[in-house]
Amino acid sequence: MFDTRQKPRDRQKVVVSVGSRSLSQGDQGAREVIQDARDEAFKIKKAAEEEARIIREESLEIEKRIAQKEDSLDQKSSQITRQEKELEETITTYKKRDVELSKVREDLVRKLGKISSLTSEEAKKLILENLDGELKSEKAKRIKEAEEEIKATAQEKGREILVNSMVAGATDWVAEYTVSTVKLDSEDIKGRIIGKEGRNIRSFELATGVDVDLDSDVAGEVRLSSFDAIRREIAKIALQWLVKDARIQPTRIEQLVEKAKELIEKDMSEAGAKAAHELGLYNLPQEALDRLGRLKFRYSYGQNQLIASLETGKIAKKIAQEVGADPIICATGGLFHDIGKTEMEKEGTHVELGVELAKKWGFPQAVINCIAQHHEDEPFSAIESIVVHLGDAISGARPGARHEAVEDYIKRLTDIENIAASFTGVDKAYAIQAGREVRVIVKSDVIDDDGIVTLSHEIRQRLEKELTYPGQITVTVIRETRAVDIAK
């Protein structure tokens, strides 16, 4: 049998070997612990440095704000100091003026005291002073006479310019009336226009927006009525085609009405472009030219508005060339001055609506001013606005321009004055500017300042309710107090 027990020397070797291995593992664990500690220390140091950086930045920001507030306080302090100084200077100035006024008052009192005991020399001096004043008055009189002479010369020159402008703006004018009628070959066609149970005439009125009057006093005639002249013209053309075609039924009516609309739109566009080119105006927006052409079917007192606008543009352009104004601005403003009259469906005066359209199309401000000021609703801002105003006045006032009977014109003005004068407290009433304005003078002892506001409103309501008139009427109520005495 073998002896399994080790010898003492061998056991020692085993123990040493095992101990070395244990020591090696312990060193490795210690190094790991040290490394972890170093990592943790590095992290703590990094976090501390970051926190310190943030604190420094916040400190700098706070210092900056404090410095800004100090600057602001310094500025306010300086401003207050300056204001106090200015206040002191103002007080000092007023004190000096008060002293000066006191001296003047004392001088006046002293002079008044001496008036009753003037010497011959003093009287002579006083007379010379009065004579000097009279000479000043004579100088002023001479200056005024010179001004009157200049005005007379200017008026003569102005008349010459206006005459030349009227010659330049003269156009062939044919009286046109707003009543649209269609001639029929026979009375039998009226039956086809009406249709079975009236379906044809209902379809026609619905498609065109006009009223058809078959009970005309003239045999073989149909009358078309509508406030919109364009609709009336479309209906007239469509009805003429239907009468010739003889195929009158709802579907055919709609087709021909649409065709007539296209024809009228093209006609208006061409008319607008032709009017602009006749004045030498090019590169205008197509929308503006189309809208301008709509004036071809609008009339005022029998005056075709497109012809009137073209005539105004011609006159304004001629005047501008004579007086040195901008002829393009004047021609454009004259041509489009009444463009607001094409806005049939909107509220407002044609001046306000025209300005709105001109801004929409990007017209120059000078042209917009011409439109806004051609009835003096606003003060004139430039010579071009005055020129367009003159062109419009000449065009509307020339003989043959408007076909309103004199009796109707006088009756309309009389009715305006009578309505305004019928209110209590009214002294006098005058219709001016061809009935565009009524001036009402009230009794100051009957109507106070607040009452004139109410009175103007009531007169405006009566005029709107009882009269028919073109455009608008401005109601101006005047209240004044006068003191009159007579020197004998």
KALIN-V421050 format. One record per residue. N is the residue number from 1. RES is the residue in three letters. OMEGA is omega in radians with two decimals (999 if undefined). BURIAL is + if it has 24 or more other C-alpha atoms within 12 Angstrom, else -. D_LAST is the distance of its C-alpha to the last C-alpha in whole Angstrom. Layout:
# KALIN-V421050
n: [N:N]
res: [RES:RES]
omega: [OMEGA:OMEGA]
burial: [BURIAL:BURIAL]
d_last: [D_LAST:D_LAST]
This chain:
# KALIN-V421050
n: [1:2:3:4:5:6:7:8:9:10:11:12:13:14:15:16:17:18:19:20:21:22:23:24:25:26:27:28:29:30:31:32:33:34:35:36:37:38:39:40:41:42:43:44:45:46:47:48:49:50:51:52:53:54:55:56:57:58:59:60:61:62:63:64:65:66:67:68:69:70:71:72:73:74:75:76:77:78:79:80:81:82:83:84:85:86:87:88:89:90:91:92:93:94:95:96:97:98:99:100:101:102:103:104:105:106:107:108:109:110:111:112:113:114:115:116:117:118:119:120:121:122:123:124:125:126:127:128:129:130:131:132:133:134:135:136:137:138:139:140:141:142:143:144:145:146:147:148:149:150:151:152:153:154:155:156:157:158:159:160:161:162:163:164:165:166:167:168:169:170:171:172:173:174:175:176:177:178:179:180:181:182:183:184:185:186:187:188:189:190:191:192:193:194:195:196:197:198:199:200:201:202:203:204:205:206:207:208:209:210:211:212:213:214:215:216:217:218:219:220:221:222:223:224:225:226:227:228:229:230:231:232:233:234:235:236:237:238:239:240:241:242:243:244:245:246:247:248:249:250:251:252:253:254:255:256:257:258:259:260:261:262:263:264:265:266:267:268:269:270:271:272:273:274:275:276:277:278:279:280:281:282:283:284:285:286:287:288:289:290:291:292:293:294:295:296:297:298:299:300:301:302:303:304:305:306:307:308:309:310:311:312:313:314:315:316:317:318:319:320:321:322:323:324:325:326:327:328:329:330:331:332:333:334:335:336:337:338:339:340:341:342:343:344:345:346:347:348:349:350:351:352:353:354:355:356:357:358:359:360:361:362:363:364:365:366:367:368:369:370:371:372:373:374:375:376:377:378:379:380:381:382:383:384:385:386:387:388:389:390:391:392:393:394:395:396:397:398:399:400:401:402:403:404:405:406:407:408:409:410:411:412:413:414:415:416:417:418:419:420:421:422:423:424:425:426:427:428:429:430:431:432:433:434:435:436:437:438:439:440:441:442:443:444:445:446:447:448:449:450:451:452:453:454:455:456:457:458:459:460:461:462:463:464:465:466:467:468:469:470:471:472:473:474:475:476:477:478:479:480:481:482:483:484:485:486:487:488]
res: [MET:PHE:ASP:THR:ARG:GLN:LYS:PRO:ARG:ASP:ARG:GLN:LYS:VAL:VAL:VAL:SER:VAL:GLY:SER:ARG:SER:LEU:SER:GLN:GLY:ASP:GLN:GLY:ALA:ARG:GLU:VAL:ILE:GLN:ASP:ALA:ARG:ASP:GLU:ALA:PHE:LYS:ILE:LYS:LYS:ALA:ALA:GLU:GLU:GLU:ALA:ARG:ILE:ILE:ARG:GLU:GLU:SER:LEU:GLU:ILE:GLU:LYS:ARG:ILE:ALA:GLN:LYS:GLU:ASP:SER:LEU:ASP:GLN:LYS:SER:SER:GLN:ILE:THR:ARG:GLN:GLU:LYS:GLU:LEU:GLU:GLU:THR:ILE:THR:THR:TYR:LYS:LYS:ARG:ASP:VAL:GLU:LEU:SER:LYS:VAL:ARG:GLU:ASP:LEU:VAL:ARG:LYS:LEU:GLY:LYS:ILE:SER:SER:LEU:THR:SER:GLU:GLU:ALA:LYS:LYS:LEU:ILE:LEU:GLU:ASN:LEU:ASP:GLY:GLU:LEU:LYS:SER:GLU:LYS:ALA:LYS:ARG:ILE:LYS:GLU:ALA:GLU:GLU:GLU:ILE:LYS:ALA:THR:ALA:GLN:GLU:LYS:GLY:ARG:GLU:ILE:LEU:VAL:ASN:SER:MET:VAL:ALA:GLY:ALA:THR:ASP:TRP:VAL:ALA:GLU:TYR:THR:VAL:SER:THR:VAL:LYS:LEU:ASP:SER:GLU:ASP:ILE:LYS:GLY:ARG:ILE:ILE:GLY:LYS:GLU:GLY:ARG:ASN:ILE:ARG:SER:PHE:GLU:LEU:ALA:THR:GLY:VAL:ASP:VAL:ASP:LEU:ASP:SER:ASP:VAL:ALA:GLY:GLU:VAL:ARG:LEU:SER:SER:PHE:ASP:ALA:ILE:ARG:ARG:GLU:ILE:ALA:LYS:ILE:ALA:LEU:GLN:TRP:LEU:VAL:LYS:ASP:ALA:ARG:ILE:GLN:PRO:THR:ARG:ILE:GLU:GLN:LEU:VAL:GLU:LYS:ALA:LYS:GLU:LEU:ILE:GLU:LYS:ASP:MET:SER:GLU:ALA:GLY:ALA:LYS:ALA:ALA:HIS:GLU:LEU:GLY:LEU:TYR:ASN:LEU:PRO:GLN:GLU:ALA:LEU:ASP:ARG:LEU:GLY:ARG:LEU:LYS:PHE:ARG:TYR:SER:TYR:GLY:GLN:ASN:GLN:LEU:ILE:ALA:SER:LEU:GLU:THR:GLY:LYS:ILE:ALA:LYS:LYS:ILE:ALA:GLN:GLU:VAL:GLY:ALA:ASP:PRO:ILE:ILE:CYS:ALA:THR:GLY:GLY:LEU:PHE:HIS:ASP:ILE:GLY:LYS:THR:GLU:MET:GLU:LYS:GLU:GLY:THR:HIS:VAL:GLU:LEU:GLY:VAL:GLU:LEU:ALA:LYS:LYS:TRP:GLY:PHE:PRO:GLN:ALA:VAL:ILE:ASN:CYS:ILE:ALA:GLN:HIS:HIS:GLU:ASP:GLU:PRO:PHE:SER:ALA:ILE:GLU:SER:ILE:VAL:VAL:HIS:LEU:GLY:ASP:ALA:ILE:SER:GLY:ALA:ARG:PRO:GLY:ALA:ARG:HIS:GLU:ALA:VAL:GLU:ASP:TYR:ILE:LYS:ARG:LEU:THR:ASP:ILE:GLU:ASN:ILE:ALA:ALA:SER:PHE:THR:GLY:VAL:ASP:LYS:ALA:TYR:ALA:ILE:GLN:ALA:GLY:ARG:GLU:VAL:ARG:VAL:ILE:VAL:LYS:SER:ASP:VAL:ILE:ASP:ASP:ASP:GLY:ILE:VAL:THR:LEU:SER:HIS:GLU:ILE:ARG:GLN:ARG:LEU:GLU:LYS:GLU:LEU:THR:TYR:PRO:GLY:GLN:ILE:THR:VAL:THR:VAL:ILE:ARG:GLU:THR:ARG:ALA:VAL:ASP:ILE:ALA:LYS]
omega: [3.12:3.12:-3.05:-3.14:-3.13:3.10:-3.12:-3.10:-3.14:3.13:3.13:3.11:-3.14:-3.13:3.14:3.14:3.13:3.14:3.11:3.13:3.13:3.13:3.13:3.11:3.12:3.11:3.14:3.10:3.13:3.11:3.12:3.12:3.14:-3.14:3.10:3.13:3.11:3.12:-3.13:3.12:3.13:3.13:-3.13:3.14:-3.13:-3.14:3.14:3.12:3.13:3.12:3.12:3.12:3.13:-3.14:3.12:3.13:3.12:3.12:3.12:3.13:3.11:3.11:3.13:3.13:3.11:3.14:3.12:3.12:3.10:3.09:-3.14:3.11:3.10:3.13:3.13:3.12:3.11:3.14:3.12:3.12:3.13:3.12:3.09:3.13:3.12:3.12:3.11:3.12:3.12:3.12:3.13:3.14:-3.14:3.09:3.11:3.13:3.11:3.10:3.14:3.11:3.10:3.12:3.12:3.14:3.12:3.10:3.14:3.13:-3.14:3.13:3.11:3.12:-3.10:-3.05:-3.08:-3.09:-3.14:3.02:3.13:3.13:3.13:3.11:3.11:3.13:3.13:3.11:3.13:3.10:3.10:3.12:3.10:3.09:3.11:3.10:3.08:3.11:3.11:3.09:3.13:3.13:3.12:3.13:-3.14:3.10:3.11:3.12:3.12:3.11:3.11:3.13:3.13:3.10:-3.14:3.12:3.10:3.12:3.13:3.10:3.13:3.12:-3.11:3.11:3.11:3.14:3.13:3.07:-3.13:-3.08:-3.12:3.14:3.05:-3.07:3.11:-3.13:3.11:-3.10:-3.02:3.12:-3.14:3.12:3.09:3.14:3.11:3.13:3.14:3.14:-3.11:-3.11:3.13:3.11:3.13:3.10:3.13:3.13:-3.12:-3.14:3.06:-3.06:-3.12:-3.10:3.08:3.11:-3.13:-3.14:3.12:-3.10:-3.05:-3.10:3.11:3.07:-3.12:-3.14:-3.13:-3.11:-3.13:3.10:-3.14:-3.13:3.11:-3.11:3.08:3.13:3.12:-3.09:3.08:3.08:-3.13:-3.09:-3.14:3.09:-3.13:3.13:3.09:3.14:-3.14:-3.13:-3.12:-3.14:3.08:3.10:-3.12:-3.14:3.12:-3.09:3.13:3.09:-3.07:3.08:-2.95:-3.11:3.13:3.11:-3.14:-3.14:-3.09:3.08:3.10:3.11:3.11:3.09:3.13:3.14:-3.12:3.12:3.11:3.13:-3.14:3.13:3.12:3.13:3.11:3.13:3.14:3.14:3.14:-3.12:3.12:3.09:-3.12:3.14:-3.12:3.10:3.03:3.12:-3.13:3.12:3.12:3.12:3.11:-3.14:3.10:-3.14:3.13:3.09:3.13:-3.10:3.09:-3.10:3.03:-3.04:-3.13:-3.12:3.11:-3.00:3.09:3.10:3.13:3.13:3.10:3.13:3.09:3.12:3.13:-3.13:-3.13:3.13:3.14:3.11:-3.14:3.12:-3.12:-3.02:3.09:3.06:-3.13:-3.06:-3.14:3.11:-3.12:3.13:3.13:3.11:3.11:-3.12:-3.06:-3.03:-3.13:-3.07:3.12:3.12:3.09:3.12:-3.05:-2.99:-3.04:3.07:3.12:3.11:-3.13:3.08:-3.14:-3.12:3.10:3.09:3.13:3.13:-3.13:3.08:3.14:-3.12:3.10:3.10:3.07:-3.11:3.13:3.10:3.12:3.11:3.09:3.14:-3.07:-2.98:-3.02:3.01:3.14:3.01:3.05:3.06:3.13:-3.11:-3.11:-3.12:3.14:3.11:3.12:-3.12:3.13:3.08:3.12:3.12:3.13:-3.14:3.14:-3.11:-3.09:-3.04:-3.07:3.13:3.11:-3.09:-3.08:-3.06:2.99:3.13:-3.12:-3.13:3.13:3.14:-3.12:-3.14:-3.14:3.12:3.13:3.13:3.12:-3.13:-3.12:3.12:-3.12:-3.09:-3.08:-3.10:3.13:3.11:3.14:3.12:-3.14:3.09:-3.11:3.01:-3.09:3.13:3.10:3.11:3.12:-3.13:3.04:3.10:-3.09:3.11:-3.07:3.07:-3.03:3.14:3.13:-3.09:3.13:-3.08:3.10:-3.10:-3.12:3.10:3.11:-3.12:3.13:3.12:-3.12:3.10:3.13:3.13:3.12:3.14:3.14:-3.05:-2.95:-3.06:2.99:-3.03:3.10:3.05:-3.08:3.10:3.09:3.14:3.14:3.14:-3.06:3.06:-3.13:3.09:-3.10:3.01:-3.06:3.05:-3.06:3.09:-3.10:999]
burial: [-:-:-:-:-:-:-:-:-:-:-:-:-:-:-:-:-:-:-:-:-:-:-:-:-:-:-:-:-:-:-:-:-:-:-:-:-:-:-:-:-:-:-:-:-:-:-:-:-:-:-:-:-:-:-:-:-:-:-:-:-:-:-:-:-:-:-:-:-:-:-:-:-:-:-:-:-:-:-:-:-:-:-:-:-:-:-:-:-:-:-:-:-:-:-:-:-:-:-:-:-:-:-:-:-:-:-:-:-:-:-:-:-:-:-:-:-:-:-:-:-:-:-:-:-:-:-:-:-:-:-:-:-:-:-:-:-:-:-:-:-:-:-:-:-:-:-:-:-:-:-:-:-:-:-:-:-:-:-:-:+:+:-:+:+:+:-:+:+:+:+:-:-:-:-:-:-:+:-:+:+:+:+:+:-:-:-:-:+:+:-:+:+:+:-:-:-:-:-:+:+:-:+:+:+:-:+:+:+:+:+:+:+:+:-:-:-:-:-:-:+:+:+:+:+:+:-:+:+:+:+:+:+:+:+:+:+:+:+:+:+:+:+:-:-:-:-:+:+:+:-:+:+:+:-:+:+:-:-:+:+:-:-:+:+:-:+:+:+:+:+:+:+:+:+:+:-:-:+:-:+:-:-:+:-:-:-:+:+:+:+:+:+:+:+:+:+:+:+:+:+:+:+:+:+:+:+:+:+:+:+:+:+:+:+:+:+:+:+:+:+:-:-:-:-:+:+:+:+:+:+:+:+:+:+:+:+:+:+:+:+:+:+:-:-:-:-:-:+:+:+:+:+:+:+:+:+:+:-:-:-:-:+:-:-:+:+:+:+:+:+:+:+:+:+:+:-:-:-:-:-:+:+:+:+:+:+:+:+:+:+:+:+:+:+:+:-:+:-:-:+:+:+:+:-:-:-:-:-:-:-:+:+:-:+:+:+:+:+:+:+:-:+:-:+:+:+:+:+:+:+:-:-:+:+:+:+:+:+:+:+:+:+:-:-:-:+:-:-:-:-:+:-:-:+:+:-:-:+:+:-:+:+:-:-:-:-:-:+:-:+:+:+:+:+:+:+:+:+:-:-:-:-:-:-:-:-:-]
d_last: [178:175:174:170:169:167:168:166:165:164:162:160:159:158:156:154:153:151:150:148:147:145:144:142:140:139:137:136:134:133:131:130:128:127:125:124:122:121:119:118:117:115:113:112:111:109:107:107:105:103:102:101:99:97:96:95:93:91:91:90:87:86:86:84:81:81:80:77:76:76:74:72:71:71:68:66:67:66:63:62:62:60:57:58:57:54:53:53:52:49:49:49:46:44:45:44:41:40:41:39:36:37:37:34:32:34:33:29:30:31:29:26:28:28:25:25:28:27:30:29:31:29:26:27:28:25:23:26:25:22:23:26:23:21:25:25:22:24:27:26:25:28:30:28:29:32:32:31:34:36:35:35:39:40:39:41:44:43:44:47:48:47:49:52:52:52:55:57:56:57:60:62:61:63:61:63:63:64:66:70:73:76:78:82:85:85:85:88:86:84:87:88:84:84:88:90:88:85:86:85:82:81:83:81:77:78:79:76:74:72:73:75:74:77:76:74:73:74:78:80:77:76:72:72:69:67:64:66:66:69:71:71:72:75:76:75:78:80:80:81:84:85:85:87:89:90:91:89:90:88:90:89:85:85:86:84:81:82:83:79:78:79:79:75:75:76:74:71:72:73:69:68:70:69:66:66:68:66:63:66:66:69:71:68:70:72:70:67:68:70:66:65:67:66:63:65:65:62:59:55:54:57:57:60:59:61:60:57:57:59:57:54:57:57:53:53:56:55:51:53:55:52:50:52:52:56:57:60:57:55:58:59:56:55:58:58:55:56:59:58:58:62:62:62:64:61:58:55:53:54:52:54:57:57:56:59:62:61:61:65:66:65:62:60:57:55:56:56:52:52:53:51:47:48:46:43:45:45:43:44:47:48:47:50:49:46:48:50:47:46:50:49:46:48:51:50:47:49:50:54:53:53:54:52:51:48:48:49:46:44:45:45:42:41:43:42:38:40:42:39:36:39:39:37:33:33:30:30:33:34:37:37:40:42:42:43:40:38:34:34:30:30:28:28:28:32:33:33:34:38:38:37:40:42:40:40:44:44:43:45:48:47:47:50:52:50:50:52:50:51:51:48:45:42:40:37:35:31:29:26:23:20:17:13:10:6:4:0]
